Amino acid sequence: MQTDKIILGIDPGTTIMGYGLIHVKGKKMELINMGVLHLAKLGSHELKLKRIFERTLQLVDEYKPDEFAVEAPFFGKNVQSMLKLGRAQGVAMSAALYRDIPIFEYAPKKIKMAITGQGNSSKEQVAAMLKSILNIMEMPKHLDASDGLAAAVCHHFQRSPGQGGGKSYTGWGSFLKDNPDKLK
């Protein structure tokens, strides 16, 4: 298993796309960058998809991630919204595939569970936990950025022995008992 890698996480969206990058060195995880791509002012869905592809490809070319983690669209009542979100996810995935980066997809509840220990956590709770885990001084204005970052951190926890990939925990408390250095 690779112990030095960069993971790009994406929270796809057609109004705002969030992204986060982490650098994993052994057992240490550091924030590289996080942010959002604003898409609301673009006139058509096709232009939004083009911009998602371009920005994701820019992130891939700039940071050279080893792995790509993306939040899966959740099932909602509005089929049209879900279809548009699925297209946005597919376009972001295509940019990673274009550069031969392996893709890993996680359900929103799985990401929340990996970060907070609760599958129904709010965006604010996820952001607060990421702030603590990664020692982030100030979180961004848009929580879509922390959602993209959460996908990357979730992927790291799922793929790392002793960090959710090799051992399962019954909750955040049992994780902290085995990993007291994660709480500051």
VOGU-3710 file (C-alpha; in Angstrom, 3 decimals, decimal comma):
1> mqtdkiilgi> 0,000/0,000/0,000  1,283/3,424/-0,968  2,163/5,463/2,134  2,816/8,795/0,412  -0,081/9,906/-1,749  -2,330/12,773/-2,696  -6,096/12,286/-2,684  -8,527/14,592/-4,486  -12,072/14,595/-3,139  -15,014/16,036/-5,048
11> dpgttimgyg> -18,514/16,954/-3,928  -20,269/17,261/-7,293  -22,887/19,895/-7,840  -24,444/21,914/-10,636  -24,579/25,163/-8,658  -21,427/24,714/-6,542  -18,849/21,927/-6,815  -16,679/21,414/-3,744  -13,174/19,967/-3,775  -10,490/19,114/-1,262
21> lihvkgkkme> -6,983/17,707/-1,514  -5,012/15,944/1,175  -1,451/14,668/1,293  -0,996/11,428/3,189  2,526/10,691/4,438  2,585/7,432/6,375  -0,033/7,922/9,094  0,010/11,715/8,815  -2,628/13,542/6,803  -2,274/17,204/5,739
31> linmgvlhla> -4,611/19,594/3,976  -3,238/20,762/0,633  -6,143/22,849/-0,619  -9,925/23,082/-0,672  -12,384/25,297/-2,421  -15,435/25,564/-4,586  -16,304/26,083/-8,208  -19,256/28,453/-8,674  -21,488/27,405/-11,554  -24,756/29,289/-10,970
41> klgshelklk> -23,983/32,095/-13,439  -23,360/29,745/-16,360  -26,302/29,774/-18,748  -26,845/26,134/-19,584  -26,367/22,728/-18,025  -23,939/21,832/-20,812  -21,713/24,823/-20,010  -21,728/23,821/-16,337  -20,639/20,283/-17,243  -17,858/21,633/-19,458
51> rifertlqlv> -16,621/23,897/-16,641  -16,708/21,000/-14,120  -14,577/18,908/-16,472  -12,116/21,762/-17,072  -11,713/22,657/-13,383  -11,357/19,032/-12,291  -8,739/18,475/-14,977  -6,916/21,641/-13,791  -6,878/20,282/-10,219  -5,598/16,932/-11,451
61> deykpdefav> -2,863/18,523/-13,564  -1,810/20,958/-10,828  -1,751/18,618/-7,818  -1,155/15,224/-9,491  -3,413/13,208/-7,157  -2,821/9,476/-6,873  -6,471/8,731/-6,123  -9,833/10,387/-6,692  -12,732/10,148/-4,220  -16,188/11,375/-5,139
71> eapffgknvq> -19,470/11,631/-3,300  -22,191/9,565/-4,960  -25,478/11,264/-5,785  -28,063/10,543/-3,131  -31,533/9,349/-4,015  -33,975/12,211/-3,889  -37,558/12,898/-4,836  -36,657/15,187/-7,736  -35,539/12,935/-10,576  -34,370/15,845/-12,773
81> smlklgraqg> -32,100/17,174/-10,014  -30,656/13,736/-9,402  -30,025/13,266/-13,122  -28,170/16,602/-13,338  -26,131/15,750/-10,239  -25,241/12,356/-11,718  -24,043/14,049/-14,890  -21,903/16,458/-12,852  -20,385/13,519/-10,987  -19,752/11,661/-14,248
91> vamsaalyrd> -18,006/14,623/-15,835  -15,719/15,073/-12,793  -14,958/11,340/-12,877  -14,195/11,583/-16,603  -11,544/14,219/-15,934  -9,824/11,877/-13,451  -10,132/8,946/-15,846  -8,653/11,092/-18,614  -5,443/11,190/-16,543  -5,691/7,502/-15,481
101> ipifeyapkk> -6,410/8,241/-11,817  -8,287/5,500/-9,942  -11,770/6,528/-8,798  -13,530/5,626/-5,559  -17,158/6,514/-4,915  -18,735/6,911/-1,476  -22,336/7,401/-0,415  -23,001/10,595/1,568  -23,856/8,597/4,715  -20,620/6,607/4,403
111> ikmaitgqgn> -18,600/9,836/4,225  -20,370/11,331/7,234  -19,909/8,105/9,195  -16,175/8,025/8,386  -15,673/11,629/9,506  -18,033/12,030/12,484  -19,078/8,506/13,432  -22,702/9,380/12,582  -24,261/8,790/9,152  -26,827/11,555/9,642
121> sskeqvaaml> -24,408/14,325/10,649  -24,971/17,845/9,358  -22,578/19,621/6,987  -21,568/21,809/9,929  -20,690/18,789/12,084  -18,608/17,290/9,273  -16,790/20,620/8,772  -16,106/20,950/12,520  -14,631/17,451/12,693  -12,459/18,063/9,611
131> ksilnimemp> -11,252/21,303/11,200  -10,147/19,307/14,226  -8,667/16,326/12,350  -6,635/18,464/9,940  -5,904/21,404/12,263  -7,564/23,868/9,900  -7,546/27,415/11,241  -10,569/28,699/9,331  -13,146/26,827/7,326  -14,336/28,222/3,986
141> khldasdgla> -17,571/30,143/3,555  -19,160/27,374/1,478  -19,492/23,979/3,153  -19,351/22,331/-0,279  -15,558/22,721/0,014  -15,487/20,789/3,284  -17,778/18,172/1,706  -15,224/17,647/-1,071  -12,488/17,440/1,549  -14,605/14,948/3,517
151> aavchhfqrs> -14,721/12,626/0,483  -10,891/12,616/0,359  -10,516/12,013/4,113  -13,181/9,286/4,041  -11,274/7,571/1,257  -8,055/7,714/3,259  -9,792/6,210/6,309  -11,357/3,453/4,194  -8,117/2,526/2,452  -5,692/2,752/5,383
161> pgqgggksyt> -5,057/-0,187/7,713  -5,995/0,779/11,261  -7,929/3,810/10,021  -11,261/2,287/9,097  -9,938/0,056/6,310  -8,440/-2,631/8,525  -10,522/-2,298/11,689  -14,105/-1,346/12,261  -15,302/0,825/15,112  -18,685/0,971/16,792
171> gwgsflkdnp> -18,561/4,753/16,924  -16,414/7,823/17,282  -15,697/7,031/20,948  -14,180/3,629/20,199  -12,094/5,142/17,386  -10,726/7,812/19,743  -9,942/5,178/22,367  -7,610/3,490/19,847  -6,405/6,815/18,373  -6,109/9,378/21,203
181> dklk> -3,738/11,505/19,121  -6,642/12,432/16,814  -8,299/14,534/19,526  -6,685/17,852/20,362
//
